[in-house]
C-alpha cells in the first residue's frame, strides 16, 4: 500500500522518526533530571548536617577550654536562633536548653534523654507542622551536647527544586518535538528527493531524470542519491542497449529478408517446373537459416556489449580449451593444406567462461584458416605479458589492408577480398564483445600479403 502511495510512506516514516526521537529525548532528559535532583538533594542533606557537626565540635572545644558560662553565652547568641541546643549532665539533668522560637508545637519531652545519651546516630522526631532531627556528642567530662534542627527548611528547598524540574518537562517536550521534526526532515530529505525523482520519471517516462545531490548534504544522503542515480544510469544504459539491439537487428535483417522474399516471389511468378521450385524452396530455407544465425549472433554481440550476457567464469586450463578447438578445425586445415602449430605450455590457467571463450577461439581460428592460402601456417601461442595472458593467432594469410583494419570489428562488416568466402561479418564483433565482457581486449596487426596476428589480452 505504501509503495503505491509514497507520500503515505513518507508521512508514516516521518511520524515514526519524530515519535522515536521525542520519546528517547524525553526519557534521557528525565533520567538526567532525576539524577541531578538526587545529587542536589543529597548535597543539601549533607550540607545541613555538616553545619550541626561543626557546631558540635566547636561548642565542645569552647566548653572544654572556657567553661560552662561561655558555652551558655555562645548557645544563646542570635546566630543560633534556629538551632535546638541542650546540654545534658551526667545524671541526665538538663543544664542548658534553647528551643528555637518557631518550634511552637515541639515538646522537648518527646526527645528522651536516655535515648539521646546512648544513641550515636541521628534521632528524628516527627511533628504535626514539621519534622526535626537531633545529634548528640559526649563531651570531655561526660556531659552530652545535643543539637537539633528542623528539616522543614531543607524540605522546602528541595520542594522548590522539584518544582523547577517538573516545570522543565514542558520545554523538554517542546524541544524534543521540534528536534524530532528537524531530524526527521533532515533524515528523510534524501528519500523525499528520490521519491520526487521517481515520481517525475514515472509520470513523464523521462529516464534521463536524476536526483540532485545537494552540496551541503551529509555523507549518507550523498551515498544514497549517488547509488540511486547510478542504478538509473545502469537501467538507462540497458534500455539504450536494448533499443540499439532492436535498431541493429531491424537494420541488419532487412537485406537478407528482402532477399528471401525476392527468391520466394520469383519462384511464385515464373512458371517453373517442380525441380526449379524445389531449388527455390531450398534457397529460401538456406537464407532463413542464415537469418536465424545472424539474429542469434547479433543478440549475443549486443548482450555482451551491454553487459547483459551472463558469463560463468571459472578457472580453466586454456591450453586444453585451445587443444579442443584445434582438434575441431584440424580436418578443415588439413584439407586446405594449412598447418596448425600449438606453441603453449600444457597448463595455463585463466578465469574464463569456457563456452564463450571456445567460441572466440573458434572464430579466430576459422578466420585464420579461411583467409590463409594452401601451404600457409597458423601459430597459436599463449604467453604471459605483465599481469595479462596473451593468446596469439598468427597466420600467413592474405592479411588486411590498412584502411580496413578499423572496420573489421564492426557488425556485418566484410573485407573486400573476403566476399568470396563464406561468412556473416559477425565473427570479429562477437570476439571483441566477449573478450570485453571478460575485462580483456583484442588487437590485430596485419601485413597485406604476409599475414595477420590477432592477440587476445585477458587478465591473468
Ligand atoms: P567474416 O569472416 O564472416 O567475413 P569476421 O567478422 O570474422 O567476418 O571478419 C571481418 C573481416 O575481417 C573479414 O571479412 C575479413 O576481411 C577480415 N579478417 C578477419 N580475419 C582475418 C584474417 N585472419 N586474415 C585476413 N582477414 C581477416
Boltz pocket constraint, residues with backbone or C-beta under 6 A from the ligand:
constraints:
  - pocket:
      binder: B
      contacts: [[A, 363], [A, 364], [A, 367], [A, 368], [A, 371], [A, 395], [A, 397], [A, 398], [A, 399], [A, 400], [A, 408], [A, 409], [A, 410], [A, 413], [A, 414], [A, 415], [A, 416], [A, 417], [A, 418], [A, 422], [A, 423], [A, 424], [A, 425], [A, 426], [A, 427], [A, 428], [A, 429], [A, 452]]
      max_distance: 6.0
